[in-house]
Amino acid sequence: MRKSWLFVLFTLAILGPMSLGAASKVLYPVAVDGRWGFVSKSGELVINPQFERAEGFVEGLAAVRLGKWGYTDATGKVVINPQFDKADVFSDGLAAVRLGGGGPAPFNPFGGGGRYGYIDLEGKYVINPQFDEAGAFANGLAAVKLAGRWGFIDKTGKLVINPQFDEAAAFSDGLAAIKLGKSFGYTDASGKMAINPQFERAKPFSEGLAGIRSNGRWGFVDKTGNLTINPQFEEVGSFVKGLAPVRQAKRWGYIDPTGKFVINPQFDEATAFSEGVAAVRQSKRWGYLDNTGKFVINPQFDEAAAFADGLARVKTSGRTGYIDASGKYVWNPSK
């Protein structure tokens, strides 16, 4: 089963830069000779490589795979035994987990089938496995799929918005993007349509604005549905501290909330700002620039993720490492 466009978009958004911790120590997943462990912000190996796969820490726990998926704490102790076929990050104290189902496929990198439920930080089921698909909680609600339709549940598992949508995404700024038929719109937390379905695509709200596509071009609307920036771009990202990446004539730049270019289109790819810098690709290499468009870390990487908690994951020659805000490696590339 192919995941919906909104589900993939918002899952990636939620997973984002994966270091992340509400734990006392911030730890980052690294691979050494095919096994995964965790390093500290200073690059010290804190949890020895022992897992087949590891995700980032969120709310004090990280999903790890040892045959099946479970969770480890910041000491390396597996506190929720590996038992799940898929395990997502924690959000609002709950994590979606899957029992059963197949693995990844070309059009479905997340795998399909099985049933999703939600566990708490102790590994106890709060909501029993029953859903075809399930998203992370945001603003106390999570998008779930039942019998081919998406709706929203609260943290007790009660359906707050009945399954009725063809696609549904996580709430952001109080609204969630949904799809009905061939059109996208936005619902509020009560299930009332805040912006009627009318767009070809719709992205999450950020700083009061959301990217929408109409007649093949992207623009932005406010939370009342009014167009604040007319559709004119080939692609857009989210606003962060007043700047959003947009693509025009096959080049990426950054605009302000009025639609004016602050950083002219010149990049092959561009991402949203995080911790004051944004990853951009120029001449096949990724680097980082500040909000004036000046490179603070010159393009040199094959891949580059957003900064989180002071570090960014980068990849070069098939190996992954972490750099600090000066561009210095705190964990040398490995695999």
Stockholm file with secondary structure:
# STOCKHOLM 1.0

chainA/1-335         MRKSWLFVLFTLAILGPMSLGAASKVLYPVAVDGRWGFVSKSGELVINPQFERAEGFVEGLAAVRLGKWGYTDATGKVVINPQFDKADVFSDGLAAVRLGGGGPAPFNPFGGGGRYGYIDLEGKYVINPQFDEAGAFANGLAAVKLAGRWGFIDKTGKLVINPQFDEAAAFSDGLAAIKLGKSFGYTDASGKMAINPQFERAKPFSEGLAGIRSNGRWGFVDKTGNLTINPQFEEVGSFVKGLAPVRQAKRWGYIDPTGKFVINPQFDEATAFSEGVAAVRQSKRWGYLDNTGKFVINPQFDEAAAFADGLARVKTSGRTGYIDASGKYVWNPSK
#=GR chainA/1-335 SS CCCCHHHHHHHHHHHCSSCCCSSSSCEEEEEETTEEEEEETTSCEEEEEEESEEEEEETTEEEEESSSEEEECTTSCEEEEEEESEECCCBTTBEEEEESCCCCBTTBTTCCCSEEEEECTTSCEEEEEEESEECCCBTTBEEEEETTEEEEECTTSCEEEEEEESEEEEEETTEEEEEETTEEEEECTTSCEEEEEEESEEEEEETTEEEEEETTEEEEECTTSCEEEEEEESEECCCBTTBEEEEETTEEEEECTTSCEEEEEEESEECCCBTTBEEEEETTEEEEECTTSCEEEEEEESEECCCBTTBEEEEETTEEEEECTTSCEEEEEEC
#=GC SS_cons         CCCCHHHHHHHHHHHCSSCCCSSSSCEEEEEETTEEEEEETTSCEEEEEEESEEEEEETTEEEEESSSEEEECTTSCEEEEEEESEECCCBTTBEEEEESCCCCBTTBTTCCCSEEEEECTTSCEEEEEEESEECCCBTTBEEEEETTEEEEECTTSCEEEEEEESEEEEEETTEEEEEETTEEEEECTTSCEEEEEEESEEEEEETTEEEEEETTEEEEECTTSCEEEEEEESEECCCBTTBEEEEETTEEEEECTTSCEEEEEEESEECCCBTTBEEEEETTEEEEECTTSCEEEEEEESEECCCBTTBEEEEETTEEEEECTTSCEEEEEEC
//
